[in-house]
Structures are given as C-alpha cells and as structure tokens.
Amino acid sequence: MLPMMDNQGNHLQGKVLGVENDTVRMDFNHPMSGKTLHFTGEIVGVREATEEELSHGHIHGDGCDH
C-alpha cells in the first residue's frame, strides 16, 4: 500500500497491481471491499434531532467540529 494524493489534495491508499513500460496499475479500493462484514451493536440512547442537525443533514455529537 502506498500513500497517495489526488488532484484535490485528498489522501488515499493505493495498492500497486502491476508495472508496465510507462504505466502503473493501481487499486484504490478499501482493503475490506468485496468482503462480507457482520456488525453487532447496541442502541444506548434515542433523542430528537435538533433544528441545526436537520438543516445540516447530519448529527452533532461530542467532538463534532461542524
């Protein structure tokens, strides 16, 4: 895996699949892509969304910097 950056400055990891003459083939999929994942969770609380959360379209919780 190689650390890479796209032309917008976003960081991503790439896996080299092959090197040919003047071409490098890379895979930028997440390492877990294509795998079946199973999660277990527990609901620990429920509350109504605030007006700000509704207007932003996401939750605001501890550590939220929006």
CHARMM-style PDB file with segment names, atoms N, HN, CA, C and O in Angstrom:
ATOM      1  N   MET     1       0.850  -1.172   0.000  1.00  0.00      PROA
ATOM      2  CA  MET     1       0.000   0.000   0.000  1.00  0.00      PROA
ATOM      3  C   MET     1       0.899   1.238   0.000  1.00  0.00      PROA
ATOM      4  O   MET     1       1.875   1.321   0.745  1.00  0.00      PROA
ATOM      5  N   LEU     2       0.544   2.185  -0.846  1.00  0.00      PROA
ATOM      6  HN  LEU     2      -0.249   2.118  -1.451  1.00  0.00      PROA
ATOM      7  CA  LEU     2       1.302   3.429  -0.934  1.00  0.00      PROA
ATOM      8  C   LEU     2       0.404   4.611  -0.607  1.00  0.00      PROA
ATOM      9  O   LEU     2      -0.725   4.679  -1.093  1.00  0.00      PROA
ATOM     10  N   PRO     3       0.887   5.548   0.214  1.00  0.00      PROA
ATOM     11  CA  PRO     3       0.094   6.751   0.456  1.00  0.00      PROA
ATOM     12  C   PRO     3       0.110   7.608  -0.806  1.00  0.00      PROA
ATOM     13  O   PRO     3       1.170   7.876  -1.371  1.00  0.00      PROA
ATOM     14  N   MET     4      -1.066   8.032  -1.239  1.00  0.00      PROA
ATOM     15  HN  MET     4      -1.928   7.814  -0.780  1.00  0.00      PROA
ATOM     16  CA  MET     4      -1.205   8.820  -2.464  1.00  0.00      PROA
ATOM     17  C   MET     4      -2.065  10.046  -2.163  1.00  0.00      PROA
ATOM     18  O   MET     4      -2.656  10.150  -1.087  1.00  0.00      PROA
ATOM     19  N   MET     5      -2.132  10.980  -3.127  1.00  0.00      PROA
ATOM     20  HN  MET     5      -1.652  10.895  -4.000  1.00  0.00      PROA
ATOM     21  CA  MET     5      -2.979  12.155  -3.006  1.00  0.00      PROA
ATOM     22  C   MET     5      -3.566  12.448  -4.385  1.00  0.00      PROA
ATOM     23  O   MET     5      -2.851  12.435  -5.387  1.00  0.00      PROA
ATOM     24  N   ASP     6      -4.882  12.714  -4.429  1.00  0.00      PROA
ATOM     25  HN  ASP     6      -5.463  12.724  -3.616  1.00  0.00      PROA
ATOM     26  CA  ASP     6      -5.497  13.046  -5.719  1.00  0.00      PROA
ATOM     27  C   ASP     6      -5.291  14.528  -6.020  1.00  0.00      PROA
ATOM     28  O   ASP     6      -4.692  15.253  -5.225  1.00  0.00      PROA
ATOM     29  N   ASN     7      -5.795  14.976  -7.181  1.00  0.00      PROA
ATOM     30  HN  ASN     7      -6.281  14.387  -7.826  1.00  0.00      PROA
ATOM     31  CA  ASN     7      -5.566  16.360  -7.595  1.00  0.00      PROA
ATOM     32  C   ASN     7      -6.366  17.382  -6.793  1.00  0.00      PROA
ATOM     33  O   ASN     7      -6.187  18.583  -6.994  1.00  0.00      PROA
ATOM     34  N   GLN     8      -7.247  16.941  -5.887  1.00  0.00      PROA
ATOM     35  HN  GLN     8      -7.392  15.965  -5.723  1.00  0.00      PROA
ATOM     36  CA  GLN     8      -7.942  17.844  -4.978  1.00  0.00      PROA
ATOM     37  C   GLN     8      -7.291  17.847  -3.593  1.00  0.00      PROA
ATOM     38  O   GLN     8      -7.784  18.522  -2.689  1.00  0.00      PROA
ATOM     39  N   GLY     9      -6.196  17.107  -3.409  1.00  0.00      PROA
ATOM     40  HN  GLY     9      -5.796  16.558  -4.143  1.00  0.00      PROA
ATOM     41  CA  GLY     9      -5.496  17.068  -2.134  1.00  0.00      PROA
ATOM     42  C   GLY     9      -6.021  16.032  -1.159  1.00  0.00      PROA
ATOM     43  O   GLY     9      -5.603  16.017  -0.002  1.00  0.00      PROA
ATOM     44  N   ASN    10      -6.940  15.153  -1.601  1.00  0.00      PROA
ATOM     45  HN  ASN    10      -7.280  15.165  -2.542  1.00  0.00      PROA
ATOM     46  CA  ASN    10      -7.466  14.097  -0.737  1.00  0.00      PROA
ATOM     47  C   ASN    10      -6.451  12.965  -0.631  1.00  0.00      PROA
ATOM     48  O   ASN    10      -5.899  12.524  -1.639  1.00  0.00      PROA
ATOM     49  N   HSD    11      -6.205  12.494   0.598  1.00  0.00      PROA
ATOM     50  HN  HSD    11      -6.653  12.853   1.416  1.00  0.00      PROA
ATOM     51  CA  HSD    11      -5.262  11.410   0.828  1.00  0.00      PROA
ATOM     52  C   HSD    11      -5.970  10.066   0.677  1.00  0.00      PROA
ATOM     53  O   HSD    11      -7.111   9.910   1.112  1.00  0.00      PROA
ATOM     54  N   LEU    12      -5.294   9.100   0.062  1.00  0.00      PROA
ATOM     55  HN  LEU    12      -4.367   9.227  -0.291  1.00  0.00      PROA
ATOM     56  CA  LEU    12      -5.831   7.758  -0.104  1.00  0.00      PROA
ATOM     57  C   LEU    12      -4.681   6.773  -0.184  1.00  0.00      PROA
ATOM     58  O   LEU    12      -3.532   7.157  -0.405  1.00  0.00      PROA
ATOM     59  N   GLN    13      -4.998   5.506  -0.003  1.00  0.00      PROA
ATOM     60  HN  GLN    13      -5.931   5.194   0.176  1.00  0.00      PROA
ATOM     61  CA  GLN    13      -4.011   4.434  -0.071  1.00  0.00      PROA
ATOM     62  C   GLN    13      -4.197   3.671  -1.381  1.00  0.00      PROA
ATOM     63  O   GLN    13      -5.327   3.367  -1.762  1.00  0.00      PROA
ATOM     64  N   GLY    14      -3.125   3.365  -2.057  1.00  0.00      PROA
ATOM     65  HN  GLY    14      -2.206   3.611  -1.747  1.00  0.00      PROA
ATOM     66  CA  GLY    14      -3.197   2.628  -3.309  1.00  0.00      PROA
ATOM     67  C   GLY    14      -2.321   1.393  -3.281  1.00  0.00      PROA
ATOM     68  O   GLY    14      -1.221   1.412  -2.730  1.00  0.00      PROA
ATOM     69  N   LYS    15      -2.808   0.329  -3.872  1.00  0.00      PROA
ATOM     70  HN  LYS    15      -3.702   0.313  -4.320  1.00  0.00      PROA
ATOM     71  CA  LYS    15      -2.062  -0.923  -3.975  1.00  0.00      PROA
ATOM     72  C   LYS    15      -1.600  -1.086  -5.413  1.00  0.00      PROA
ATOM     73  O   LYS    15      -2.415  -1.023  -6.334  1.00  0.00      PROA
ATOM     74  N   VAL    16      -0.315  -1.292  -5.619  1.00  0.00      PROA
ATOM     75  HN  VAL    16       0.347  -1.343  -4.871  1.00  0.00      PROA
ATOM     76  CA  VAL    16       0.229  -1.472  -6.965  1.00  0.00      PROA
ATOM     77  C   VAL    16      -0.152  -2.863  -7.463  1.00  0.00      PROA
ATOM     78  O   VAL    16       0.178  -3.871  -6.839  1.00  0.00      PROA
ATOM     79  N   LEU    17      -0.850  -2.901  -8.593  1.00  0.00      PROA
ATOM     80  HN  LEU    17      -1.118  -2.082  -9.100  1.00  0.00      PROA
ATOM     81  CA  LEU    17      -1.262  -4.177  -9.194  1.00  0.00      PROA
ATOM     82  C   LEU    17      -0.297  -4.633 -10.272  1.00  0.00      PROA
ATOM     83  O   LEU    17      -0.150  -5.830 -10.517  1.00  0.00      PROA
ATOM     84  N   GLY    18       0.359  -3.680 -10.913  1.00  0.00      PROA
ATOM     85  HN  GLY    18       0.239  -2.707 -10.714  1.00  0.00      PROA
ATOM     86  CA  GLY    18       1.286  -4.059 -11.965  1.00  0.00      PROA
ATOM     87  C   GLY    18       2.016  -2.850 -12.521  1.00  0.00      PROA
ATOM     88  O   GLY    18       1.511  -1.728 -12.474  1.00  0.00      PROA
ATOM     89  N   VAL    19       3.209  -3.090 -13.047  1.00  0.00      PROA
ATOM     90  HN  VAL    19       3.619  -4.001 -13.085  1.00  0.00      PROA
ATOM     91  CA  VAL    19       4.018  -2.038 -13.663  1.00  0.00      PROA
ATOM     92  C   VAL    19       4.378  -2.510 -15.057  1.00  0.00      PROA
ATOM     93  O   VAL    19       4.906  -3.608 -15.232  1.00  0.00      PROA
ATOM     94  N   GLU    20       4.090  -1.676 -16.055  1.00  0.00      PROA
ATOM     95  HN  GLU    20       3.661  -0.784 -15.913  1.00  0.00      PROA
ATOM     96  CA  GLU    20       4.391  -1.984 -17.452  1.00  0.00      PROA
ATOM     97  C   GLU    20       4.979  -0.744 -18.097  1.00  0.00      PROA
ATOM     98  O   GLU    20       4.478   0.356 -17.859  1.00  0.00      PROA
ATOM     99  N   ASN    21       5.994  -0.873 -18.881  1.00  0.00      PROA
ATOM    100  HN  ASN    21       6.400  -1.766 -19.074  1.00  0.00      PROA
ATOM    101  CA  ASN    21       6.654   0.220 -19.601  1.00  0.00      PROA
ATOM    102  C   ASN    21       6.464   1.578 -18.918  1.00  0.00      PROA
ATOM    103  O   ASN    21       7.247   1.928 -18.035  1.00  0.00      PROA
ATOM    104  N   ASP    22       5.452   2.341 -19.303  1.00  0.00      PROA
ATOM    105  HN  ASP    22       4.816   2.056 -20.020  1.00  0.00      PROA
ATOM    106  CA  ASP    22       5.222   3.676 -18.732  1.00  0.00      PROA
ATOM    107  C   ASP    22       3.872   3.757 -18.012  1.00  0.00      PROA
ATOM    108  O   ASP    22       3.304   4.842 -17.879  1.00  0.00      PROA
ATOM    109  N   THR    23       3.359   2.616 -17.551  1.00  0.00      PROA
ATOM    110  HN  THR    23       3.820   1.735 -17.660  1.00  0.00      PROA
ATOM    111  CA  THR    23       2.053   2.563 -16.889  1.00  0.00      PROA
ATOM    112  C   THR    23       2.159   1.802 -15.574  1.00  0.00      PROA
ATOM    113  O   THR    23       2.806   0.758 -15.492  1.00  0.00      PROA
ATOM    114  N   VAL    24       1.518   2.342 -14.557  1.00  0.00      PROA
ATOM    115  HN  VAL    24       0.992   3.190 -14.624  1.00  0.00      PROA
ATOM    116  CA  VAL    24       1.404   1.659 -13.270  1.00  0.00      PROA
ATOM    117  C   VAL    24      -0.077   1.449 -13.006  1.00  0.00      PROA
ATOM    118  O   VAL    24      -0.834   2.419 -12.987  1.00  0.00      PROA
ATOM    119  N   ARG    25      -0.513   0.208 -12.801  1.00  0.00      PROA
ATOM    120  HN  ARG    25       0.103  -0.580 -12.817  1.00  0.00      PROA
ATOM    121  CA  ARG    25      -1.907  -0.098 -12.478  1.00  0.00      PROA
ATOM    122  C   ARG    25      -2.048  -0.138 -10.967  1.00  0.00      PROA
ATOM    123  O   ARG    25      -1.288  -0.818 -10.278  1.00  0.00      PROA
ATOM    124  N   MET    26      -3.053   0.616 -10.446  1.00  0.00      PROA
ATOM    125  HN  MET    26      -3.671   1.169 -11.005  1.00  0.00      PROA
ATOM    126  CA  MET    26      -3.249   0.730  -9.015  1.00  0.00      PROA
ATOM    127  C   MET    26      -4.688   0.404  -8.646  1.00  0.00      PROA
ATOM    128  O   MET    26      -5.610   0.600  -9.438  1.00  0.00      PROA
ATOM    129  N   ASP    27      -4.862  -0.101  -7.424  1.00  0.00      PROA
ATOM    130  HN  ASP    27      -4.113  -0.260  -6.780  1.00  0.00      PROA
ATOM    131  CA  ASP    27      -6.187  -0.384  -6.872  1.00  0.00      PROA
ATOM    132  C   ASP    27      -6.369   0.535  -5.666  1.00  0.00      PROA
ATOM    133  O   ASP    27      -5.602   0.471  -4.705  1.00  0.00      PROA
ATOM    134  N   PHE    28      -7.408   1.402  -5.728  1.00  0.00      PROA
ATOM    135  HN  PHE    28      -8.030   1.453  -6.509  1.00  0.00      PROA
ATOM    136  CA  PHE    28      -7.676   2.343  -4.648  1.00  0.00      PROA
ATOM    137  C   PHE    28      -8.897   1.947  -3.828  1.00  0.00      PROA
ATOM    138  O   PHE    28      -9.405   2.751  -3.046  1.00  0.00      PROA
ATOM    139  N   ASN    29      -9.373   0.713  -3.997  1.00  0.00      PROA
ATOM    140  HN  ASN    29      -8.961   0.060  -4.632  1.00  0.00      PROA
ATOM    141  CA  ASN    29     -10.485   0.235  -3.186  1.00  0.00      PROA
ATOM    142  C   ASN    29     -10.034   0.052  -1.742  1.00  0.00      PROA
ATOM    143  O   ASN    29      -8.857  -0.190  -1.472  1.00  0.00      PROA
ATOM    144  N   HSD    30     -10.983   0.170  -0.823  1.00  0.00      PROA
ATOM    145  HN  HSD    30     -11.938   0.366  -1.043  1.00  0.00      PROA
ATOM    146  CA  HSD    30     -10.693  -0.103   0.583  1.00  0.00      PROA
ATOM    147  C   HSD    30     -10.311  -1.573   0.714  1.00  0.00      PROA
ATOM    148  O   HSD    30     -10.881  -2.411   0.015  1.00  0.00      PROA
ATOM    149  N   PRO    31      -9.361  -1.912   1.592  1.00  0.00      PROA
ATOM    150  CA  PRO    31      -8.951  -3.323   1.738  1.00  0.00      PROA
ATOM    151  C   PRO    31     -10.093  -4.263   2.094  1.00  0.00      PROA
ATOM    152  O   PRO    31      -9.999  -5.461   1.824  1.00  0.00      PROA
ATOM    153  N   MET    32     -11.171  -3.759   2.693  1.00  0.00      PROA
ATOM    154  HN  MET    32     -11.248  -2.786   2.912  1.00  0.00      PROA
ATOM    155  CA  MET    32     -12.302  -4.619   3.057  1.00  0.00      PROA
ATOM    156  C   MET    32     -13.367  -4.688   1.953  1.00  0.00      PROA
ATOM    157  O   MET    32     -14.367  -5.391   2.105  1.00  0.00      PROA
ATOM    158  N   SER    33     -13.162  -3.969   0.854  1.00  0.00      PROA
ATOM    159  HN  SER    33     -12.350  -3.398   0.731  1.00  0.00      PROA
ATOM    160  CA  SER    33     -14.163  -4.005  -0.212  1.00  0.00      PROA
ATOM    161  C   SER    33     -14.277  -5.416  -0.765  1.00  0.00      PROA
ATOM    162  O   SER    33     -13.277  -6.118  -0.914  1.00  0.00      PROA
ATOM    163  N   GLY    34     -15.495  -5.822  -1.067  1.00  0.00      PROA
ATOM    164  HN  GLY    34     -16.307  -5.251  -0.946  1.00  0.00      PROA
ATOM    165  CA  GLY    34     -15.751  -7.149  -1.604  1.00  0.00      PROA
ATOM    166  C   GLY    34     -15.876  -8.237  -0.549  1.00  0.00      PROA
ATOM    167  O   GLY    34     -16.180  -9.384  -0.876  1.00  0.00      PROA
ATOM    168  N   LYS    35     -15.645  -7.890   0.707  1.00  0.00      PROA
ATOM    169  HN  LYS    35     -15.397  -6.958   0.972  1.00  0.00      PROA
ATOM    170  CA  LYS    35     -15.757  -8.877   1.790  1.00  0.00      PROA
ATOM    171  C   LYS    35     -17.128  -8.727   2.459  1.00  0.00      PROA
ATOM    172  O   LYS    35     -17.696  -7.636   2.489  1.00  0.00      PROA
ATOM    173  N   THR    36     -17.641  -9.817   2.984  1.00  0.00      PROA
ATOM    174  HN  THR    36     -17.180 -10.704   2.959  1.00  0.00      PROA
ATOM    175  CA  THR    36     -18.888  -9.782   3.741  1.00  0.00      PROA
ATOM    176  C   THR    36     -18.554  -9.402   5.174  1.00  0.00      PROA
ATOM    177  O   THR    36     -17.756 -10.068   5.833  1.00  0.00      PROA
ATOM    178  N   LEU    37     -19.165  -8.336   5.649  1.00  0.00      PROA
ATOM    179  HN  LEU    37     -19.813  -7.795   5.114  1.00  0.00      PROA
ATOM    180  CA  LEU    37     -18.909  -7.855   7.004  1.00  0.00      PROA
ATOM    181  C   LEU    37     -20.154  -8.030   7.856  1.00  0.00      PROA
ATOM    182  O   LEU    37     -21.271  -7.848   7.373  1.00  0.00      PROA
ATOM    183  N   HSD    38     -19.968  -8.379   9.108  1.00  0.00      PROA
ATOM    184  HN  HSD    38     -19.060  -8.527   9.500  1.00  0.00      PROA
ATOM    185  CA  HSD    38     -21.068  -8.532  10.056  1.00  0.00      PROA
ATOM    186  C   HSD    38     -20.766  -7.653  11.267  1.00  0.00      PROA
ATOM    187  O   HSD    38     -19.654  -7.673  11.794  1.00  0.00      PROA
ATOM    188  N   PHE    39     -21.757  -6.886  11.703  1.00  0.00      PROA
ATOM    189  HN  PHE    39     -22.661  -6.870  11.275  1.00  0.00      PROA
ATOM    190  CA  PHE    39     -21.582  -5.990  12.834  1.00  0.00      PROA
ATOM    191  C   PHE    39     -22.602  -6.307  13.913  1.00  0.00      PROA
ATOM    192  O   PHE    39     -23.723  -6.726  13.625  1.00  0.00      PROA
ATOM    193  N   THR    40     -22.203  -6.103  15.141  1.00  0.00      PROA
ATOM    194  HN  THR    40     -21.293  -5.762  15.375  1.00  0.00      PROA
ATOM    195  CA  THR    40     -23.097  -6.223  16.277  1.00  0.00      PROA
ATOM    196  C   THR    40     -23.059  -4.891  16.996  1.00  0.00      PROA
ATOM    197  O   THR    40     -21.986  -4.321  17.192  1.00  0.00      PROA
ATOM    198  N   GLY    41     -24.215  -4.388  17.391  1.00  0.00      PROA
ATOM    199  HN  GLY    41     -25.087  -4.851  17.232  1.00  0.00      PROA
ATOM    200  CA  GLY    41     -24.261  -3.106  18.071  1.00  0.00      PROA
ATOM    201  C   GLY    41     -25.348  -3.066  19.117  1.00  0.00      PROA
ATOM    202  O   GLY    41     -26.142  -3.996  19.254  1.00  0.00      PROA
ATOM    203  N   GLU    42     -25.369  -1.982  19.844  1.00  0.00      PROA
ATOM    204  HN  GLU    42     -24.724  -1.226  19.733  1.00  0.00      PROA
ATOM    205  CA  GLU    42     -26.348  -1.788  20.904  1.00  0.00      PROA
ATOM    206  C   GLU    42     -26.799  -0.332  20.871  1.00  0.00      PROA
ATOM    207  O   GLU    42     -25.964   0.571  20.818  1.00  0.00      PROA
ATOM    208  N   ILE    43     -28.096  -0.096  20.901  1.00  0.00      PROA
ATOM    209  HN  ILE    43     -28.774  -0.829  20.944  1.00  0.00      PROA
ATOM    210  CA  ILE    43     -28.628   1.260  20.980  1.00  0.00      PROA
ATOM    211  C   ILE    43     -28.578   1.680  22.444  1.00  0.00      PROA
ATOM    212  O   ILE    43     -29.164   1.031  23.310  1.00  0.00      PROA
ATOM    213  N   VAL    44     -27.869   2.777  22.707  1.00  0.00      PROA
ATOM    214  HN  VAL    44     -27.392   3.304  22.003  1.00  0.00      PROA
ATOM    215  CA  VAL    44     -27.709   3.214  24.096  1.00  0.00      PROA
ATOM    216  C   VAL    44     -28.512   4.479  24.396  1.00  0.00      PROA
ATOM    217  O   VAL    44     -28.579   4.906  25.549  1.00  0.00      PROA
ATOM    218  N   GLY    45     -29.120   5.082  23.380  1.00  0.00      PROA
ATOM    219  HN  GLY    45     -29.066   4.735  22.443  1.00  0.00      PROA
ATOM    220  CA  GLY    45     -29.939   6.262  23.622  1.00  0.00      PROA
ATOM    221  C   GLY    45     -30.624   6.715  22.352  1.00  0.00      PROA
ATOM    222  O   GLY    45     -30.145   6.459  21.247  1.00  0.00      PROA
ATOM    223  N   VAL    46     -31.751   7.392  22.516  1.00  0.00      PROA
ATOM    224  HN  VAL    46     -32.140   7.600  23.413  1.00  0.00      PROA
ATOM    225  CA  VAL    46     -32.519   7.921  21.394  1.00  0.00      PROA
ATOM    226  C   VAL    46     -32.952   9.328  21.772  1.00  0.00      PROA
ATOM    227  O   VAL    46     -33.365   9.577  22.904  1.00  0.00      PROA
ATOM    228  N   ARG    47     -32.852  10.263  20.802  1.00  0.00      PROA
ATOM    229  HN  ARG    47     -32.516  10.061  19.882  1.00  0.00      PROA
ATOM    230  CA  ARG    47     -33.302  11.628  21.039  1.00  0.00      PROA
ATOM    231  C   ARG    47     -33.772  12.228  19.726  1.00  0.00      PROA
ATOM    232  O   ARG    47     -33.450  11.720  18.652  1.00  0.00      PROA
ATOM    233  N   GLU    48     -34.524  13.294  19.813  1.00  0.00      PROA
ATOM    234  HN  GLU    48     -34.785  13.707  20.685  1.00  0.00      PROA
ATOM    235  CA  GLU    48     -34.960  14.021  18.622  1.00  0.00      PROA
ATOM    236  C   GLU    48     -33.781  14.810  18.060  1.00  0.00      PROA
ATOM    237  O   GLU    48     -32.924  15.267  18.816  1.00  0.00      PROA
ATOM    238  N   ALA    49     -33.735  14.970  16.756  1.00  0.00      PROA
ATOM    239  HN  ALA    49     -34.432  14.598  16.142  1.00  0.00      PROA
ATOM    240  CA  ALA    49     -32.705  15.786  16.119  1.00  0.00      PROA
ATOM    241  C   ALA    49     -32.956  17.253  16.409  1.00  0.00      PROA
ATOM    242  O   ALA    49     -34.103  17.691  16.502  1.00  0.00      PROA
ATOM    243  N   THR    50     -31.876  18.010  16.552  1.00  0.00      PROA
ATOM    244  HN  THR    50     -30.945  17.654  16.476  1.00  0.00      PROA
ATOM    245  CA  THR    50     -32.013  19.460  16.743  1.00  0.00      PROA
ATOM    246  C   THR    50     -32.299  20.109  15.388  1.00  0.00      PROA
ATOM    247  O   THR    50     -32.092  19.489  14.345  1.00  0.00      PROA
ATOM    248  N   GLU    51     -32.769  21.344  15.407  1.00  0.00      PROA
ATOM    249  HN  GLU    51     -32.936  21.847  16.254  1.00  0.00      PROA
ATOM    250  CA  GLU    51     -33.022  22.079  14.157  1.00  0.00      PROA
ATOM    251  C   GLU    51     -31.735  22.217  13.348  1.00  0.00      PROA
ATOM    252  O   GLU    51     -31.745  22.105  12.122  1.00  0.00      PROA
ATOM    253  N   GLU    52     -30.626  22.462  14.050  1.00  0.00      PROA
ATOM    254  HN  GLU    52     -30.618  22.553  15.046  1.00  0.00      PROA
ATOM    255  CA  GLU    52     -29.343  22.602  13.363  1.00  0.00      PROA
ATOM    256  C   GLU    52     -28.951  21.300  12.670  1.00  0.00      PROA
ATOM    257  O   GLU    52     -28.481  21.326  11.533  1.00  0.00      PROA
ATOM    258  N   GLU    53     -29.134  20.170  13.333  1.00  0.00      PROA
ATOM    259  HN  GLU    53     -29.516  20.149  14.258  1.00  0.00      PROA
ATOM    260  CA  GLU    53     -28.825  18.875  12.732  1.00  0.00      PROA
ATOM    261  C   GLU    53     -29.709  18.616  11.519  1.00  0.00      PROA
ATOM    262  O   GLU    53     -29.237  18.111  10.501  1.00  0.00      PROA
ATOM    263  N   LEU    54     -30.987  18.959  11.625  1.00  0.00      PROA
ATOM    264  HN  LEU    54     -31.370  19.369  12.453  1.00  0.00      PROA
ATOM    265  CA  LEU    54     -31.891  18.772  10.493  1.00  0.00      PROA
ATOM    266  C   LEU    54     -31.471  19.636   9.313  1.00  0.00      PROA
ATOM    267  O   LEU    54     -31.529  19.185   8.169  1.00  0.00      PROA
ATOM    268  N   SER    55     -31.050  20.867   9.570  1.00  0.00      PROA
ATOM    269  HN  SER    55     -31.002  21.233  10.500  1.00  0.00      PROA
ATOM    270  CA  SER    55     -30.657  21.754   8.474  1.00  0.00      PROA
ATOM    271  C   SER    55     -29.331  21.330   7.847  1.00  0.00      PROA
ATOM    272  O   SER    55     -29.127  21.525   6.648  1.00  0.00      PROA
ATOM    273  N   HSD    56     -28.426  20.754   8.643  1.00  0.00      PROA
ATOM    274  HN  HSD    56     -28.591  20.596   9.616  1.00  0.00      PROA
ATOM    275  CA  HSD    56     -27.134  20.301   8.124  1.00  0.00      PROA
ATOM    276  C   HSD    56     -27.195  18.903   7.528  1.00  0.00      PROA
ATOM    277  O   HSD    56     -26.342  18.536   6.720  1.00  0.00      PROA
ATOM    278  N   GLY    57     -28.201  18.114   7.919  1.00  0.00      PROA
ATOM    279  HN  GLY    57     -28.894  18.411   8.575  1.00  0.00      PROA
ATOM    280  CA  GLY    57     -28.344  16.771   7.380  1.00  0.00      PROA
ATOM    281  C   GLY    57     -27.482  15.724   8.055  1.00  0.00      PROA
ATOM    282  O   GLY    57     -27.314  14.623   7.531  1.00  0.00      PROA
ATOM    283  N   HSD    58     -26.922  16.063   9.238  1.00  0.00      PROA
ATOM    284  HN  HSD    58     -27.057  16.957   9.664  1.00  0.00      PROA
ATOM    285  CA  HSD    58     -26.138  15.075   9.984  1.00  0.00      PROA
ATOM    286  C   HSD    58     -26.186  15.422  11.464  1.00  0.00      PROA
ATOM    287  O   HSD    58     -26.566  16.529  11.847  1.00  0.00      PROA
ATOM    288  N   ILE    59     -25.788  14.439  12.303  1.00  0.00      PROA
ATOM    289  HN  ILE    59     -25.479  13.540  11.992  1.00  0.00      PROA
ATOM    290  CA  ILE    59     -25.850  14.638  13.740  1.00  0.00      PROA
ATOM    291  C   ILE    59     -24.714  15.503  14.239  1.00  0.00      PROA
ATOM    292  O   ILE    59     -23.670  15.602  13.594  1.00  0.00      PROA
ATOM    293  N   HSD    60     -24.910  16.118  15.365  1.00  0.00      PROA
ATOM    294  HN  HSD    60     -25.758  16.038  15.889  1.00  0.00      PROA
ATOM    295  CA  HSD    60     -23.867  16.867  16.064  1.00  0.00      PROA
ATOM    296  C   HSD    60     -23.728  16.249  17.434  1.00  0.00      PROA
ATOM    297  O   HSD    60     -24.629  16.359  18.265  1.00  0.00      PROA
ATOM    298  N   GLY    61     -22.604  15.601  17.676  1.00  0.00      PROA
ATOM    299  HN  GLY    61     -21.872  15.512  17.001  1.00  0.00      PROA
ATOM    300  CA  GLY    61     -22.386  14.964  18.970  1.00  0.00      PROA
ATOM    301  C   GLY    61     -21.072  15.413  19.569  1.00  0.00      PROA
ATOM    302  O   GLY    61     -20.465  16.379  19.107  1.00  0.00      PROA
ATOM    303  N   ASP    62     -20.639  14.718  20.585  1.00  0.00      PROA
ATOM    304  HN  ASP    62     -21.132  13.933  20.960  1.00  0.00      PROA
ATOM    305  CA  ASP    62     -19.368  15.036  21.218  1.00  0.00      PROA
ATOM    306  C   ASP    62     -18.243  15.023  20.192  1.00  0.00      PROA
ATOM    307  O   ASP    62     -18.106  14.066  19.429  1.00  0.00      PROA
ATOM    308  N   GLY    63     -17.447  16.069  20.170  1.00  0.00      PROA
ATOM    309  HN  GLY    63     -17.558  16.846  20.789  1.00  0.00      PROA
ATOM    310  CA  GLY    63     -16.309  16.134  19.263  1.00  0.00      PROA
ATOM    311  C   GLY    63     -16.647  16.559  17.857  1.00  0.00      PROA
ATOM    312  O   GLY    63     -15.762  16.585  17.002  1.00  0.00      PROA
ATOM    313  N   CYS    64     -17.901  16.898  17.581  1.00  0.00      PROA
ATOM    314  HN  CYS    64     -18.620  16.877  18.276  1.00  0.00      PROA
ATOM    315  CA  CYS    64     -18.292  17.335  16.239  1.00  0.00      PROA
ATOM    316  C   CYS    64     -17.720  18.727  15.977  1.00  0.00      PROA
ATOM    317  O   CYS    64     -17.891  19.624  16.802  1.00  0.00      PROA
ATOM    318  N   ASP    65     -17.055  18.920  14.858  1.00  0.00      PROA
ATOM    319  HN  ASP    65     -16.916  18.191  14.188  1.00  0.00      PROA
ATOM    320  CA  ASP    65     -16.462  20.230  14.580  1.00  0.00      PROA
ATOM    321  C   ASP    65     -17.236  21.011  13.526  1.00  0.00      PROA
ATOM    322  O   ASP    65     -16.685  21.930  12.921  1.00  0.00      PROA
ATOM    323  N   HSD    66     -18.502  20.668  13.290  1.00  0.00      PROA
ATOM    324  HN  HSD    66     -18.950  19.921  13.781  1.00  0.00      PROA
ATOM    325  CA  HSD    66     -19.315  21.393  12.307  1.00  0.00      PROA
ATOM    326  C   HSD    66     -20.179  22.406  13.022  1.00  0.00      PROA
ATOM    327  OT1 HSD    66     -20.944  23.127  12.381  1.00  0.00      PROA
TER     328      HSD     66
END
